[in-house]
Amino acid sequence: MNLSLYSAATGMEAQQLNLNTIANNLANVNTPGFKRSKIEFQDLLYQKPRASGTDSGGGNLVPTGVEVGNGSRVAATSKVFTQGQLTNSGEKLDIAIQGDGFFEVQRADGTLGFTRDGSFKLNAQGQVVNVDGLPVKSGFQPIPPGASSISIAENGQVTVQTANGSQTFSLTLARFANPAGLRSLGGNLYEETAASGTPDIGKPSEQGFGRTIQGYVEASNVNIVEEMVNLIVAQRAYEINSKSIQTSDEMLQNIANMKR
């Protein structure tokens, strides 16, 4: 009897984490380059009072056994790296990646972070930086002061027009064998892990890398309608598990009242 209480409790805890994941997705619906998370569940170990295939006597085998589950748990919250919608910003340093790839950003400790958020700016030294002021690597070179125009092609070729002529350089992108294995750092940044593998560096529009689209920003890939449906399902699953606890408690109360 008590097993149903604990099993339902694990279900409620799992659905609470599910609700937290959905809430985070909805909170970031307007975050550039954000990738939604999905939660994955697993059932817990089973108690097996009678195992299937055991000998019941006379050489006869039990066709089916008795298995009692112990509830569920959250196995993973993985990122879904599907393409977000590209929105026109008109800013010359806004760059969206259409396809596979990440921009490299140098973090404060000197290590590299990776992002799909291409909302870039210039600092006082002419460096291309993200909204937190972190330098963007990916082949970017300092932009001379007084540049009249900056043109970025789909293959990553950057042309900067100045009073003294033009300057050109090429951008690069990073990609991973298992992007779902990246660790989320906040600030629209990820870092590599042993699960993601080391980054593969290449030029946009070549060898399967995505294109760089100037003047656009990749929006979040969160689908509000889908997340609202998931929210309702999680709420109902939580209610059902709480109902299981209530029913188990009532049955225990009936057993306790039998002595009276």
Secondary structure by P-SEA (a helix, b strand, c coil): caaaaaaaaaaaaaaaaaaaaaaaaaaaccccbbbbbbbbbbbccccccccccccccccccccbbbbbbcbbbbccccccccccbbbbcccccbbbbcccbbbbbbccccbbbbbcccccccccccccccccccccccccccccccccccccccccbbbbbcccbbbbbbbbbbbbccccccccccccbbbbcccccbbbbbccccccbbbbbccccccccccaaaaaaaaaaaaaaaaaaaaaaaaaaaaaaaaaaccc
